[in-house]
Amino acid sequence: MDDYAFRATGLVKRFGKTTALDGIDLAAEPGTVLAVLGPNGAGKTTAVRVLATLLRPDDGTATVAGFDVVDQADEVRRRIGLTGQYASVDEDLTGAENLTLFGRLLDLRASEAKARAKRLLEQFELSDAAGRRVSTYSGGMRRRLDLAASLIARPGVVFLDEPTTGLDPGKREEVWQMIRSMTHDGGTVLLTTQYLEEADALADDITVIDHGRLIAHGTPPELKQVVGGQTVAVRPADARHLDQVATILSAATGRTPDTAARDVLTVPVDGDATFTAIVRRLEQEQIAVTELSLRLPSLDEVFFALTGRHTDGDHQQEAAA
């Protein structure tokens, strides 16, 4: 019996002259969240579609719950839930009618489908809107209903393909809570995302892919070690002191501070002693700060170190800000 909830080895998928997947490996143990991180066009959705039996791989193997996604596709489909980037619910039906319909399509008895729909509506905090047409739902409510639909048959593995795309931060946090709840009873989630903080908040393990190739894998703390060491971030209360702070950071670390973030300077440090020296020098120069932190590198910095660019999701967030 396979110890993994799902596992893919050497997956290859081509569309004409384009290689969408170029020999990637993916695996997750039961009760965990695997985040597949990468920019648009990296191959994330293609990987999900192969694992969900919607595409046949050109090479490599993949199993879900121990069943082969090609030779035993029917068995795989009985054990998975899938939520795409856009809600697949019927806007002309109510929330309860949508979930009941999904249950009936999955061969649940009418009474069982209604009972299951009721429990999921309660779990996803949609009971008050159960009798309303989905066309009246907010974006966050539709996404929660879509997630509920993917759980109607109690799947052991759920594939979530960029489930929070287009949601505002508050609604995204609601979806995050739902995703966390999926693993409480041993369920396994594959989450694709462009949002680095989403992977950091939810994932037990992260696989980074770019141009269809796996470029890194590990836990969030392990990946942050790719950049190495810790980082000091300083935001002076008065932006006119930025040059003076940059001089202090350079003198303490021997490195040129990063000025990519507005009014914030960041620089890698080798240890706590350097951070202490920076704090002491800021006090001596009487430079007031509104932010002063010592932290591990962010996943954004990791992704930049691996690929030389930021994810599209972070560009979208910066534009929105």
KEKE-3310 file (N, C-alpha, C; in steps of 0.2 Angstrom, whole numbers, plus 5000, padded with zeros to 4 digits):
npx = (5004:5003:5011:5009:4997:4995:5005:5017:5028:5041:5033:5027:5021:5015:5010:5008:5022:5025:5031:5023:5024:5039:5045:5042:5041:5029:5023:5013:5009:4996:4984:4991:4996:5001:5009:5009:5019:5021:5023:5011:5008:5018:5015:5007:4992:4991:4998:4989:4977:4982:4984:4970:4964:4960:4968:4979:4995:5010:5022:5029:5023:5008:4999:4985:4979:4984:4980:4982:4982:4980:4977:4968:4958:4944:4943:4951:4944:4933:4938:4943:4942:4939:4943:4942:4950:4940:4923:4912:4899:4880:4873:4859:4853:4849:4861:4859:4853:4862:4873:4866:4863:4876:4878:4869:4873:4885:4880:4874:4860:4844:4840:4852:4860:4854:4856:4870:4873:4867:4875:4887:4885:4883:4896:4903:4899:4887:4874:4864:4862:4857:4845:4845:4848:4863:4867:4866:4876:4891:4908:4917:4908:4903:4915:4917:4906:4909:4921:4914:4906:4916:4919:4908:4907:4915:4930:4946:4957:4960:4960:4965:4965:4972:4963:4960:4961:4957:4950:4947:4958:4952:4942:4950:4956:4946:4944:4956:4954:4945:4952:4962:4954:4951:4961:4960:4954:4962:4962:4969:4978:4981:4987:4988:4996:4999:5002:5013:5013:5002:5005:5015:5007:4999:5005:5012:5022:5031:5032:5041:5039:5044:5042:5038:5046:5053:5060:5063:5060:5053:5050:5042:5051:5063:5065:5067:5079:5087:5090:5097:5103:5097:5087:5087:5075:5072:5062:5063:5056:5055:5056:5067:5078:5082:5094:5104:5101:5104:5117:5121:5117:5125:5138:5137:5135:5142:5136:5126:5110:5094:5082:5069:5056:5044:5051:5057:5071:5081:5092:5103:5109:5122:5120:5113:5121:5125:5113:5110:5120:5116:5104:5109:5117:5107:5101:5111:5112:5100:5089:5073:5062:5049:5047:5057:5065:5070:5071:5068:5071:5058:5046:5045:5057:5064:5059:5063:5076:5078:5073:5075:5065:5049:5034:5019:5008:5012:5015:5003:4997:5005:5001:4988:4989)
npy = (4994:5011:5024:5037:5050:5055:5053:5058:5054:5059:5066:5071:5082:5087:5100:5101:5109:5114:5111:5107:5101:5095:5082:5082:5079:5075:5074:5069:5066:5058:5069:5081:5097:5101:5113:5119:5130:5144:5155:5161:5150:5141:5127:5122:5121:5111:5100:5097:5094:5082:5074:5073:5065:5071:5074:5065:5059:5061:5055:5047:5043:5042:5041:5041:5039:5026:5022:5020:5035:5034:5020:5016:5026:5028:5023:5033:5045:5042:5046:5058:5076:5092:5108:5122:5136:5145:5147:5133:5132:5132:5147:5149:5141:5138:5138:5126:5118:5117:5110:5098:5093:5090:5080:5070:5068:5061:5049:5048:5044:5053:5057:5056:5065:5077:5078:5078:5090:5099:5098:5102:5115:5121:5119:5127:5139:5144:5142:5152:5157:5147:5145:5155:5161:5157:5167:5179:5178:5183:5185:5178:5170:5162:5155:5148:5139:5132:5126:5118:5110:5102:5093:5085:5071:5066:5066:5059:5065:5082:5093:5109:5122:5136:5143:5155:5165:5182:5185:5197:5201:5198:5189:5179:5175:5168:5157:5151:5146:5137:5128:5123:5116:5105:5096:5091:5079:5070:5072:5076:5089:5096:5111:5124:5139:5157:5165:5169:5171:5164:5150:5150:5151:5140:5128:5112:5106:5113:5114:5121:5126:5130:5135:5122:5114:5106:5116:5117:5110:5108:5111:5126:5133:5126:5130:5143:5144:5144:5156:5160:5163:5176:5191:5208:5221:5238:5252:5269:5282:5294:5297:5304:5299:5288:5286:5288:5277:5267:5268:5264:5251:5245:5247:5239:5226:5224:5223:5229:5237:5231:5240:5238:5238:5250:5264:5255:5247:5232:5219:5205:5196:5190:5185:5186:5195:5205:5211:5217:5226:5235:5240:5247:5257:5264:5269:5277:5287:5293:5289:5287:5273:5265:5252:5238:5224:5206:5193:5177:5174:5179:5170:5176:5182:5170:5164:5173:5172:5159:5160:5173:5182:5189:5181:5182:5184:5191:5203:5207:5209:5220:5230:5231:5237)
npz = (5000:4996:5004:5002:5000:4987:4973:4961:4948:4938:4928:4912:4901:4885:4874:4858:4852:4864:4880:4894:4906:4913:4917:4931:4949:4962:4978:4993:5010:5019:5027:5025:5018:5002:4994:4978:4969:4959:4944:4932:4919:4923:4924:4934:4934:4924:4930:4941:4933:4927:4938:4943:4933:4922:4911:4901:4905:4895:4898:4912:4929:4940:4955:4965:4981:4980:4968:4950:4939:4926:4922:4932:4932:4936:4949:4955:4953:4962:4974:4975:4976:4967:4964:4954:4946:4945:4951:4950:4952:4950:4946:4945:4954:4971:4986:4993:4984:4974:4981:4984:4971:4967:4975:4971:4958:4961:4965:4977:4988:4988:5001:5008:5000:5003:5017:5018:5011:5019:5031:5026:5022:5035:5040:5032:5035:5028:5030:5033:5020:5013:5006:4996:4979:4970:4963:4970:4979:4987:4981:4990:4996:4986:4982:4994:4994:4982:4987:4996:4988:4982:4992:4994:4993:5002:5000:5000:4995:4990:4977:4974:4964:4963:4972:4978:4969:4964:4975:4989:5003:5015:5012:5007:5018:5024:5016:5018:5031:5029:5021:5030:5038:5031:5032:5045:5048:5042:5029:5013:5004:4989:4984:4972:4969:4967:4976:4988:5002:5005:5002:5012:5024:5024:5019:5022:5015:5001:4984:4971:4955:4938:4921:4919:4925:4940:4953:4966:4982:4998:5016:5021:5031:5027:5013:5015:5019:5008:5003:5014:5031:5041:5040:5042:5044:5041:5044:5044:5054:5048:5032:5026:5032:5026:5018:5028:5036:5028:5026:5039:5040:5030:5035:5046:5041:5029:5017:5003:5006:5002:4993:4988:4993:4998:5007:5016:5022:5019:5023:5023:5037:5048:5060:5077:5084:5075:5072:5085:5085:5075:5080:5091:5085:5078:5089:5094:5084:5085:5077:5074:5072:5063:5060:5064:5062:5064:5054:5046:5028:5017:5007:4995:4993:4992:4981:4971:4972:4967:4954:4949:4947:4953:4958:4948:4956:4966:4960:4956:4968:4972:4963:4966:4979)
capx = (5000:5007:5011:5007:4990:4996:5012:5018:5035:5043:5027:5028:5015:5016:5004:5011:5029:5026:5031:5020:5027:5045:5048:5041:5039:5025:5020:5010:5007:4989:4983:4995:4995:5007:5008:5013:5020:5025:5020:5007:5012:5023:5013:5003:4986:4992:4999:4982:4973:4984:4982:4963:4963:4957:4973:4984:5003:5014:5027:5029:5017:5005:4994:4981:4976:4987:4977:4985:4978:4978:4974:4962:4955:4938:4944:4954:4939:4929:4942:4946:4938:4943:4940:4947:4951:4933:4918:4908:4892:4875:4870:4852:4851:4851:4866:4857:4851:4869:4876:4862:4864:4882:4878:4865:4877:4890:4876:4871:4853:4842:4840:4859:4863:4852:4859:4877:4873:4865:4881:4893:4883:4884:4903:4906:4895:4882:4867:4859:4861:4856:4839:4846:4851:4870:4868:4866:4881:4897:4913:4919:4903:4903:4921:4916:4901:4913:4925:4910:4905:4922:4919:4902:4908:4920:4936:4952:4962:4956:4965:4963:4969:4972:4956:4958:4962:4952:4947:4951:4962:4947:4939:4955:4957:4940:4945:4962:4952:4942:4957:4965:4949:4951:4966:4959:4952:4966:4962:4976:4976:4986:4985:4992:4995:5004:5003:5018:5011:4997:5009:5018:5002:4995:5008:5017:5028:5031:5036:5041:5040:5044:5043:5036:5052:5054:5066:5064:5055:5055:5046:5043:5058:5069:5066:5069:5087:5090:5093:5103:5103:5092:5086:5085:5071:5071:5058:5063:5049:5056:5059:5073:5084:5084:5101:5108:5100:5107:5125:5122:5116:5131:5144:5136:5134:5146:5132:5121:5103:5089:5077:5064:5050:5044:5053:5060:5078:5082:5099:5105:5114:5125:5118:5110:5126:5124:5106:5111:5125:5112:5100:5113:5119:5101:5100:5116:5111:5094:5085:5067:5059:5042:5048:5063:5064:5075:5067:5070:5069:5052:5046:5046:5064:5066:5057:5067:5083:5078:5071:5077:5059:5044:5028:5014:5003:5014:5014:4996:4996:5008:4997:4982:4991)
capy = (5000:5017:5028:5044:5051:5055:5054:5058:5053:5060:5068:5074:5083:5091:5102:5102:5110:5116:5106:5110:5097:5092:5077:5084:5074:5078:5069:5072:5061:5059:5074:5087:5102:5102:5119:5120:5137:5146:5160:5159:5146:5137:5120:5120:5118:5105:5095:5096:5090:5075:5070:5073:5061:5075:5074:5059:5061:5058:5051:5047:5039:5046:5038:5044:5034:5020:5020:5024:5040:5032:5013:5015:5033:5028:5023:5039:5050:5041:5047:5065:5082:5096:5115:5125:5143:5149:5143:5129:5131:5135:5153:5150:5137:5140:5135:5120:5114:5115:5104:5092:5091:5087:5073:5066:5066:5057:5043:5048:5044:5059:5059:5057:5071:5083:5078:5080:5097:5103:5098:5106:5122:5123:5119:5133:5145:5146:5140:5157:5159:5140:5145:5160:5159:5158:5174:5184:5177:5187:5181:5174:5165:5157:5151:5143:5135:5128:5121:5113:5105:5097:5089:5082:5064:5065:5063:5058:5070:5088:5097:5116:5126:5144:5144:5162:5170:5187:5187:5202:5198:5196:5183:5174:5172:5163:5151:5148:5143:5131:5123:5120:5112:5099:5091:5089:5072:5066:5073:5079:5095:5099:5118:5128:5146:5162:5169:5166:5171:5158:5144:5150:5150:5134:5122:5108:5106:5117:5112:5126:5124:5135:5132:5115:5110:5107:5119:5117:5107:5107:5114:5133:5135:5124:5134:5150:5143:5144:5163:5159:5167:5180:5197:5214:5226:5244:5257:5275:5286:5299:5294:5307:5296:5282:5286:5287:5270:5263:5268:5261:5244:5243:5247:5233:5220:5224:5222:5234:5235:5231:5246:5237:5240:5257:5266:5250:5244:5225:5217:5199:5197:5183:5183:5191:5201:5211:5215:5221:5232:5239:5243:5251:5262:5268:5273:5283:5292:5295:5288:5284:5269:5262:5245:5235:5216:5201:5187:5173:5177:5178:5165:5180:5182:5163:5163:5178:5169:5153:5161:5179:5186:5188:5178:5186:5185:5197:5209:5209:5212:5227:5234:5233:5241)
capz = (5000:4995:5010:5000:4997:4980:4971:4954:4947:4931:4924:4906:4897:4880:4870:4852:4853:4871:4886:4900:4912:4910:4922:4938:4954:4967:4983:4999:5014:5021:5032:5024:5012:4998:4989:4971:4969:4952:4941:4927:4914:4926:4924:4940:4932:4920:4935:4944:4928:4926:4945:4943:4928:4916:4906:4901:4904:4890:4901:4920:4932:4945:4959:4970:4986:4978:4961:4944:4937:4919:4922:4937:4933:4939:4956:4957:4953:4967:4980:4975:4975:4963:4964:4949:4948:4945:4954:4945:4954:4946:4949:4945:4959:4978:4988:4995:4978:4971:4984:4983:4964:4966:4979:4967:4952:4964:4966:4984:4988:4989:5008:5010:4997:5006:5023:5017:5009:5025:5035:5023:5022:5041:5041:5028:5037:5023:5032:5032:5013:5009:5002:4991:4973:4971:4959:4975:4984:4986:4978:4995:4997:4980:4983:5000:4991:4978:4991:4999:4983:4981:4998:4995:4993:5007:4996:5004:4992:4987:4973:4974:4959:4964:4975:4981:4964:4963:4982:4993:5008:5020:5009:5006:5025:5025:5012:5021:5037:5026:5019:5036:5041:5027:5035:5052:5049:5038:5022:5010:5000:4984:4983:4968:4971:4965:4982:4992:5009:5005:5003:5019:5029:5024:5017:5026:5011:4995:4978:4967:4948:4933:4915:4919:4929:4948:4954:4973:4986:5005:5020:5021:5034:5023:5007:5017:5020:5001:5003:5019:5036:5043:5037:5046:5040:5045:5041:5048:5055:5044:5026:5025:5036:5023:5016:5034:5039:5023:5028:5045:5038:5026:5039:5051:5037:5023:5011:5001:5008:4997:4994:4984:4997:4999:5014:5020:5020:5021:5022:5026:5043:5049:5067:5082:5086:5070:5073:5091:5083:5071:5085:5095:5081:5077:5095:5095:5079:5087:5072:5076:5067:5064:5059:5065:5064:5062:5052:5041:5022:5015:5001:4989:4992:4990:4974:4967:4972:4963:4947:4947:4947:4958:4955:4945:4961:4970:4956:4956:4975:4973:4959:4970:4985)
cpx = (5004:5006:5009:5000:4990:5003:5013:5026:5037:5038:5029:5022:5016:5010:5008:5019:5030:5026:5029:5023:5033:5048:5047:5039:5035:5023:5018:5008:5000:4989:4988:4993:5001:5005:5012:5014:5024:5020:5015:5011:5017:5021:5009:4996:4986:4994:4993:4978:4975:4982:4975:4960:4959:4962:4977:4991:5006:5020:5026:5023:5014:5000:4991:4978:4979:4985:4980:4980:4976:4974:4968:4959:4948:4938:4947:4949:4934:4932:4945:4940:4942:4939:4945:4947:4945:4928:4914:4901:4887:4872:4863:4849:4853:4858:4865:4856:4857:4872:4872:4862:4870:4882:4874:4869:4883:4886:4874:4864:4851:4842:4847:4862:4861:4855:4866:4877:4871:4871:4886:4891:4884:4892:4906:4903:4891:4875:4862:4857:4859:4850:4840:4849:4858:4871:4869:4872:4887:4902:4916:4914:4903:4909:4920:4911:4905:4917:4920:4908:4910:4922:4913:4902:4913:4927:4942:4957:4958:4962:4962:4967:4968:4965:4955:4960:4956:4949:4951:4954:4957:4944:4944:4956:4952:4941:4951:4959:4948:4947:4961:4960:4949:4955:4965:4957:4956:4966:4968:4974:4982:4983:4990:4990:5000:5006:5007:5016:5005:5000:5012:5013:4999:4999:5012:5023:5026:5035:5035:5043:5040:5046:5042:5041:5051:5060:5068:5059:5058:5049:5047:5050:5064:5070:5069:5077:5090:5093:5098:5102:5097:5092:5084:5081:5070:5067:5059:5057:5049:5060:5066:5079:5085:5091:5106:5107:5104:5115:5126:5122:5122:5137:5143:5137:5139:5143:5128:5114:5099:5084:5071:5057:5050:5046:5055:5066:5079:5089:5100:5110:5116:5123:5115:5114:5125:5118:5107:5115:5121:5107:5104:5115:5113:5100:5105:5115:5104:5089:5079:5064:5052:5042:5055:5063:5069:5071:5071:5068:5062:5052:5047:5053:5067:5065:5061:5074:5083:5077:5073:5071:5054:5038:5023:5009:5005:5014:5007:4994:4999:5004:4991:4983:4992)
cpy = (5006:5021:5035:5044:5052:5056:5054:5058:5055:5062:5073:5075:5088:5093:5105:5103:5113:5111:5109:5107:5094:5088:5079:5078:5078:5072:5072:5066:5063:5065:5080:5091:5102:5108:5119:5127:5138:5151:5157:5156:5142:5129:5118:5117:5112:5099:5093:5092:5083:5071:5069:5069:5065:5076:5068:5061:5058:5054:5051:5043:5043:5041:5042:5039:5027:5018:5024:5028:5038:5025:5012:5022:5033:5027:5029:5044:5049:5044:5054:5070:5087:5103:5119:5133:5148:5144:5140:5128:5134:5141:5153:5145:5140:5136:5128:5115:5113:5109:5098:5089:5087:5080:5068:5063:5061:5050:5043:5048:5051:5062:5061:5063:5077:5084:5081:5087:5101:5104:5102:5114:5125:5124:5125:5139:5148:5144:5146:5159:5152:5141:5151:5158:5161:5165:5179:5183:5182:5182:5176:5168:5159:5152:5146:5138:5130:5123:5116:5108:5100:5092:5084:5074:5062:5062:5063:5063:5076:5092:5104:5120:5133:5146:5151:5167:5175:5189:5192:5198:5195:5189:5177:5171:5167:5157:5147:5144:5136:5125:5120:5115:5105:5094:5088:5082:5067:5067:5076:5084:5096:5106:5121:5135:5150:5166:5166:5166:5165:5152:5144:5148:5143:5127:5118:5107:5110:5114:5118:5124:5130:5132:5124:5110:5111:5110:5119:5113:5107:5111:5122:5135:5132:5128:5141:5150:5144:5151:5163:5165:5171:5187:5202:5219:5232:5249:5264:5278:5291:5297:5298:5304:5290:5281:5285:5280:5265:5262:5264:5253:5241:5243:5241:5227:5219:5222:5228:5233:5235:5236:5245:5239:5247:5259:5261:5247:5237:5223:5210:5200:5190:5181:5188:5197:5207:5215:5219:5227:5237:5243:5249:5258:5267:5272:5279:5288:5295:5295:5284:5279:5267:5255:5243:5228:5212:5195:5183:5176:5175:5173:5169:5181:5175:5162:5167:5175:5163:5155:5168:5184:5184:5184:5184:5188:5191:5203:5211:5212:5219:5232:5236:5238:5248)
cpz = (5000:5001:5009:4998:4990:4979:4963:4953:4939:4926:4918:4903:4892:4876:4863:4854:4860:4876:4892:4906:4909:4915:4929:4943:4960:4972:4989:5003:5017:5027:5031:5018:5009:4993:4983:4969:4962:4949:4936:4922:4916:4925:4929:4938:4928:4925:4939:4939:4927:4932:4945:4937:4922:4910:4907:4901:4898:4892:4909:4922:4938:4948:4964:4974:4983:4971:4956:4941:4929:4919:4926:4938:4937:4947:4959:4958:4959:4974:4980:4974:4971:4963:4959:4951:4948:4947:4949:4947:4949:4949:4949:4951:4966:4980:4990:4989:4974:4974:4984:4976:4964:4970:4974:4961:4955:4967:4974:4983:4990:4996:5010:5007:5001:5013:5023:5015:5015:5030:5032:5023:5030:5042:5038:5029:5032:5024:5031:5025:5009:5004:4996:4985:4973:4967:4964:4980:4982:4983:4983:4996:4992:4981:4989:4997:4986:4981:4994:4994:4982:4987:4999:4996:4998:5004:5001:5002:4989:4983:4972:4970:4959:4967:4977:4976:4964:4970:4985:4999:5014:5018:5008:5013:5026:5022:5015:5027:5034:5024:5025:5039:5037:5029:5042:5053:5044:5031:5019:5004:4995:4982:4978:4969:4968:4971:4987:4999:5010:5006:5010:5025:5030:5023:5022:5022:5004:4990:4973:4959:4943:4926:4915:4922:4936:4949:4962:4977:4993:5009:5019:5024:5030:5017:5009:5018:5013:5001:5009:5025:5038:5040:5042:5041:5044:5041:5046:5048:5050:5037:5024:5028:5032:5021:5023:5037:5034:5024:5034:5044:5034:5030:5044:5047:5032:5017:5010:5003:5002:4998:4989:4987:4998:5007:5019:5017:5023:5019:5026:5032:5045:5056:5071:5084:5081:5071:5079:5089:5079:5076:5089:5091:5079:5083:5096:5090:5080:5081:5074:5070:5069:5063:5060:5067:5061:5060:5047:5034:5020:5009:4995:4988:4990:4983:4969:4967:4967:4955:4944:4945:4952:4954:4953:4951:4965:4966:4956:4963:4975:4969:4963:4976:4982)
residu = (MET:ASP:ASP:TYR:ALA:PHE:ARG:ALA:THR:GLY:LEU:VAL:LYS:ARG:PHE:GLY:LYS:THR:THR:ALA:LEU:ASP:GLY:ILE:ASP:LEU:ALA:ALA:GLU:PRO:GLY:THR:VAL:LEU:ALA:VAL:LEU:GLY:PRO:ASN:GLY:ALA:GLY:LYS:THR:THR:ALA:VAL:ARG:VAL:LEU:ALA:THR:LEU:LEU:ARG:PRO:ASP:ASP:GLY:THR:ALA:THR:VAL:ALA:GLY:PHE:ASP:VAL:VAL:ASP:GLN:ALA:ASP:GLU:VAL:ARG:ARG:ARG:ILE:GLY:LEU:THR:GLY:GLN:TYR:ALA:SER:VAL:ASP:GLU:ASP:LEU:THR:GLY:ALA:GLU:ASN:LEU:THR:LEU:PHE:GLY:ARG:LEU:LEU:ASP:LEU:ARG:ALA:SER:GLU:ALA:LYS:ALA:ARG:ALA:LYS:ARG:LEU:LEU:GLU:GLN:PHE:GLU:LEU:SER:ASP:ALA:ALA:GLY:ARG:ARG:VAL:SER:THR:TYR:SER:GLY:GLY:MET:ARG:ARG:ARG:LEU:ASP:LEU:ALA:ALA:SER:LEU:ILE:ALA:ARG:PRO:GLY:VAL:VAL:PHE:LEU:ASP:GLU:PRO:THR:THR:GLY:LEU:ASP:PRO:GLY:LYS:ARG:GLU:GLU:VAL:TRP:GLN:MET:ILE:ARG:SER:MET:THR:HIS:ASP:GLY:GLY:THR:VAL:LEU:LEU:THR:THR:GLN:TYR:LEU:GLU:GLU:ALA:ASP:ALA:LEU:ALA:ASP:ASP:ILE:THR:VAL:ILE:ASP:HIS:GLY:ARG:LEU:ILE:ALA:HIS:GLY:THR:PRO:PRO:GLU:LEU:LYS:GLN:VAL:VAL:GLY:GLY:GLN:THR:VAL:ALA:VAL:ARG:PRO:ALA:ASP:ALA:ARG:HIS:LEU:ASP:GLN:VAL:ALA:THR:ILE:LEU:SER:ALA:ALA:THR:GLY:ARG:THR:PRO:ASP:THR:ALA:ALA:ARG:ASP:VAL:LEU:THR:VAL:PRO:VAL:ASP:GLY:ASP:ALA:THR:PHE:THR:ALA:ILE:VAL:ARG:ARG:LEU:GLU:GLN:GLU:GLN:ILE:ALA:VAL:THR:GLU:LEU:SER:LEU:ARG:LEU:PRO:SER:LEU:ASP:GLU:VAL:PHE:PHE:ALA:LEU:THR:GLY:ARG:HIS:THR:ASP:GLY:ASP:HIS:GLN:GLN:GLU:ALA:ALA:ALA)
# end
